[in-house]
């Protein structure tokens, strides 16, 4: 069975020529189907860059990356847009569209699929909101929701499109302890029930327990597993 | 935590595309086949997104509509004035109904005619298809207002009214009366400074008015309309014309009007007249005569340019306003646009959303603009005696301009979308 994420020798630098500043050096990473992987490390260690490369938000410079069966090395903008549709993204901020209701926001993730009808999309958006415990809030706008509720809408949006992979960047950063923990556990449970792997960047020591595996990064490299475990224990 | 996923999930319909679960031959891992979006969905979804975004900020929407409306009214008024001035400039010649006209080649505009010899009228009769040809005399004389005695120049048109070669609207019932000495017909659309002639005529019947140095009798009304060259018009027989304009020799005429025999082809007749007549006349059909006059006002005066320039300014101001609105809309929603790109929306989709917003503004601004302009045409037309009228072709062409204006603003604003980089979202 193929791994949803397979990176081989990924190297990435910002800037060019003498000013080039390497942020990723020869990174190998494999995520197994259905696996929940947390990526930790000090800021500047390259974990967010790694996430944007896997999410096809940046073009690969060196190395090879196969995400959901698509080789990203040399992929066109069109191919990268197509692969993004099969990935669920969760950001630090909820990034919901302020002029749409919660339900319409979730449905936006489904409008990319032309095979669906408007009725199906809204029905599915309602199901997803119910799954994150916001069945009653479908018609609320983001500014009428609490931070935790907004992030739960974002989780519903990320999962609505039936993604093959979830990428999350510090989803708890803007939330208090309680709602942050609730959101990531909800995300983990929903993803696990659907067999969707999660790759999550986090600094938050309170949520490390949801992981199947914790990967620590430093200076653009992935630390060996024993160091990572000691880091998570700290 | 090892994850064994039960196959019998309660939400089987929610199963993701996950070949690693179903045991599909995932090595090849073809991305799921998605049908190409239909044209309707590709256009309607961005349109709906744009509308929802515009609707969410009422104040911004209102100011954008006001900007488009302003441009719309400005362009309508400029084009209306332009066309009204050209229409009124050619009012006299448009009202002259004859098949073919002869004019001196050096005549640039009807109120400053070069004279041609009357003999050309007789020469035109040489062609078998010409039924009749009559000289037309044009001059200006002062008219004394019968109510308050002020004097004002008026355009005189003299020709053989009895011959039936040339007609004016309303002339037919007056032909017998105009045969009497010192009679004339007055243009009922002349400016009111000439006195309320139609009312006086209705109250007292025919009455005396001083024209030039002569007392003339107003016996009826015709309809021509004021023009640049003249605020009012009177029509009379050629004999009466020479009584008023004594210095004019009958052998020197300003135009020759020609009537063709029934069934004759006017275009052919024009060609043959050109071949027959000497080079000191220009042969024109009636539409060509009007076009010649209009051409003078369009090209030999700055009028055409002034109004084209005014319209262009209106469109540019409108475009800047729409651009500002769209630009700030994108700038303040940059994170949201970047998010949409991150979850797989293409640049093209977002571009269509911005263009849709521009086109929504075009429609929302045009409709009230059309209504207001129609009302203004009515009010201003009554105040200035200019023939201001809303017609379908002008409405459509202004809509085309407003549409183009908004689309250009949208295309300019779309460049801002490039700043929405989804990689910066993390």
Interface residues (C-beta under 8 A of the other chain):
Chain A: X1 X2 X3 X4 X33 X34 X35 X48 X51 X52 X55 X57 X58 X68 X69 X70 X78 X81 X82 X83 X84 X85 X86 X87 X88 X89 X91 X92 X93 X95 X96 X97 X98 X99 X100 X104 X108 X109 X111 X112 X113 X114 X115 X127 X157 X158 X161 X162 X163 X164 X169 X192 X193 X194 X195 X196 X201 X212
Chain B: X1 X3 X5 X9 X11 X14 X15 X16 X17 X18 X19 X20 X21 X23 X26 X27 X28 X29 X30 X31 X32 X34 X35 X36 X37 X38 X41 X42 X45 X52 X53 X55 X56 X57 X333 X335 X336 X338 X339 X340 X341 X342 X343 X344 X345 X346 X422 X423 X425 X426
